[in-house]
């Protein structure tokens, strides 16, 4: 069976875009890139892997570690093979009013092929990483929280 889901990170709950089955989704944790200072011109990046590892450009100073997003998909049979893919590549912007913004792109899952097995309760727990990229001069990034809610369209086959 194939179901198209919209996973909204930073704003839960999510609703299926097409109600073909009783597949549920829940955000357990949002993607967070940690506290940082941009010191050099763009592009500077933080690649946050689904396992929490980070690769940080020299033009970014990190003060706290990032955290991958955690999503829970449910409603499957125990032990069911579940394949999850992004419907289309996504680039979103996170911003602070009056300041510069960052692009978030290249979303990745803890299983690079998106292949999961539902647990005994019929749930699949996914870790989600992404890449944060600067796109304006370092001086334009004023102090404060940069945030946004965004949607990932997922295709779920099971």
Backbone torsions as a table, in degrees:
resi	resn	phi	psi	omega
1	UNK	NA	144.4	-180.0
2	UNK	-119.4	130.3	178.8
3	UNK	-129.3	138.3	176.4
4	UNK	-102.4	121.1	-178.2
5	UNK	-117.2	150.4	171.2
6	UNK	-109.3	116.0	178.9
7	UNK	-101.2	116.2	-178.7
8	UNK	-101.6	113.7	177.8
9	UNK	-90.7	142.1	-178.2
10	UNK	80.2	-4.2	177.2
11	UNK	-151.2	103.0	-175.1
12	UNK	-115.9	151.2	15.5
13	UNK	-89.5	164.9	177.9
14	UNK	-104.8	152.5	179.6
15	UNK	-124.3	143.3	176.1
16	UNK	-62.6	139.3	176.7
17	UNK	-74.3	-30.4	178.5
18	UNK	-132.3	119.4	-175.5
19	UNK	-88.8	76.0	179.3
20	UNK	-93.9	-20.3	-178.8
21	UNK	-153.5	170.0	-178.7
22	UNK	-85.8	50.8	176.8
23	UNK	-82.0	130.7	179.7
24	UNK	-111.2	160.4	177.0
25	UNK	-145.7	146.3	-178.3
26	UNK	-149.2	137.2	173.7
27	UNK	-87.0	120.5	176.8
28	UNK	-90.8	-28.9	177.7
29	UNK	-157.2	138.7	177.1
30	UNK	-79.5	160.0	171.5
31	UNK	-69.9	131.3	176.9
32	UNK	-131.8	135.3	179.8
33	UNK	-99.0	1.5	176.4
34	UNK	83.6	-177.9	177.5
35	UNK	-89.1	135.1	-174.5
36	UNK	-153.3	164.7	173.1
37	UNK	-128.9	132.3	175.9
38	UNK	-89.7	124.6	-175.8
39	UNK	-115.9	-14.4	-176.6
40	UNK	-128.9	163.0	-179.7
41	UNK	-62.1	159.6	179.3
42	UNK	-70.4	161.4	-3.6
43	UNK	-89.5	135.2	171.4
44	UNK	-116.6	146.7	-175.0
45	UNK	-135.8	156.0	164.8
46	UNK	-126.4	119.7	174.2
47	UNK	-99.6	112.1	179.4
48	UNK	-101.4	111.6	-179.0
49	UNK	-78.9	156.4	178.7
50	UNK	-59.6	-23.4	178.3
51	UNK	-86.8	2.1	178.0
52	UNK	96.4	-12.5	176.6
53	UNK	-63.3	144.4	-179.9
54	UNK	-127.9	140.6	169.9
55	UNK	-116.5	121.0	-171.6
56	UNK	-119.5	130.0	175.8
57	UNK	-62.1	154.8	-179.6
58	UNK	-62.2	-23.2	-178.2
59	UNK	-86.7	13.0	175.8
60	UNK	-128.6	130.8	174.4
61	UNK	-105.9	123.9	-179.2
62	UNK	-97.9	139.3	175.2
63	UNK	-109.8	-29.1	175.7
64	UNK	-136.4	152.7	-179.8
65	UNK	-72.7	154.6	173.2
66	UNK	-81.7	174.5	180.0
67	UNK	-140.8	127.3	176.6
68	UNK	-66.5	156.4	173.5
69	UNK	-73.7	152.2	177.0
70	UNK	-128.0	124.5	178.7
71	UNK	-122.3	147.3	177.6
72	UNK	-120.6	120.9	173.9
73	UNK	-104.8	138.1	-177.4
74	UNK	-137.6	177.1	178.2
75	UNK	96.3	10.4	179.5
76	UNK	-93.3	164.6	171.0
77	UNK	-72.2	146.4	176.8
78	UNK	-56.0	131.1	178.7
79	UNK	79.5	2.9	-178.8
80	UNK	-64.5	141.0	172.8
81	UNK	-79.0	127.7	-176.5
82	UNK	-128.1	129.1	176.5
83	UNK	-115.3	129.6	-177.9
84	UNK	-122.6	128.7	175.5
85	UNK	-134.9	154.3	171.0
86	UNK	-72.5	135.8	178.9
87	UNK	-66.7	-45.9	177.1
88	UNK	-143.1	152.5	174.2
89	UNK	-60.2	145.2	-175.2
90	UNK	-126.9	138.0	166.7
91	UNK	-127.4	124.8	178.9
92	UNK	-121.5	161.1	177.5
93	UNK	-114.6	138.5	170.2
94	UNK	-111.8	143.6	-170.6
95	UNK	-147.6	167.4	171.8
96	UNK	-126.7	133.8	-178.5
97	UNK	-53.7	126.5	178.8
98	UNK	83.4	1.5	-178.6
99	UNK	-122.4	-174.3	177.6
100	UNK	-75.4	176.9	177.1
101	UNK	-131.1	167.6	176.4
102	UNK	-116.7	150.3	170.6
103	UNK	-97.9	141.3	171.9
104	UNK	-119.4	127.9	-176.8
105	UNK	-150.1	-173.0	175.4
106	UNK	51.3	52.6	178.2
107	UNK	-65.8	138.4	-178.8
108	UNK	-133.8	155.3	178.0
109	UNK	-109.9	160.2	179.9
110	UNK	-63.7	-25.9	168.9
111	UNK	-104.2	109.7	-175.2
112	UNK	-54.1	-28.7	178.6
113	UNK	-90.7	-3.6	-179.2
114	UNK	72.2	23.1	-177.7
115	UNK	-98.7	120.0	-177.1
116	UNK	-129.4	163.0	172.9
117	UNK	-122.4	126.3	179.3
118	UNK	-63.7	140.6	179.2
119	UNK	-75.8	-174.9	-177.6
120	UNK	-61.8	-19.4	177.4
121	UNK	-95.7	1.8	180.0
122	UNK	81.6	24.3	-179.1
123	UNK	-111.6	151.3	172.9
124	UNK	-122.9	123.7	177.2
125	UNK	-101.5	123.5	-177.9
126	UNK	-116.4	137.5	170.4
127	UNK	-101.2	136.7	-173.9
128	UNK	-125.7	125.3	175.5
129	UNK	-109.8	174.9	-179.8
130	UNK	-166.8	173.9	177.4
131	UNK	-115.3	129.3	175.1
132	UNK	-101.3	132.5	-177.9
133	UNK	-130.6	134.5	173.7
134	UNK	-77.4	151.9	178.8
135	UNK	-138.6	8.7	174.5
136	UNK	-139.4	174.1	-178.0
137	UNK	-60.2	146.7	-177.1
138	UNK	-56.0	-38.1	-178.2
139	UNK	-64.7	-20.4	-179.3
140	UNK	-77.0	-14.4	-179.5
141	UNK	-85.6	97.6	-179.4
142	UNK	-81.6	158.7	179.1
143	UNK	-61.1	144.7	175.2
144	UNK	139.1	177.8	-179.6
145	UNK	-85.6	129.8	174.2
146	UNK	-106.5	122.2	-176.6
147	UNK	-154.3	162.7	178.1
148	UNK	-168.5	151.6	170.2
149	UNK	-94.3	143.8	178.8
150	UNK	-149.1	164.3	-175.3
151	UNK	-116.3	135.0	169.9
152	UNK	-109.4	122.7	175.2
153	UNK	-85.4	121.8	-177.6
154	UNK	-115.6	142.3	169.5
155	UNK	-104.1	124.2	-177.9
156	UNK	-115.5	119.1	176.5
157	UNK	-111.0	131.7	178.2
158	UNK	-152.4	NA	NA
